């Protein structure tokens, strides 16, 4: 079993970029290889700080935020 090294730390503040370029603030919870073994992208788990909703997003949609 291959272990992925997360580019973010649990609890880190991140931006989640949307399909139209908009970004939402979130907190990184963790990641999973998700469907990567079937050819899908790695998945990140986040909590959106504006709504407190959880979400699964592609890991490459995240960027660190400094605020």
Order of alpha helices (4+ residues) and beta strands (2+ residues): beta-beta-beta-beta-beta
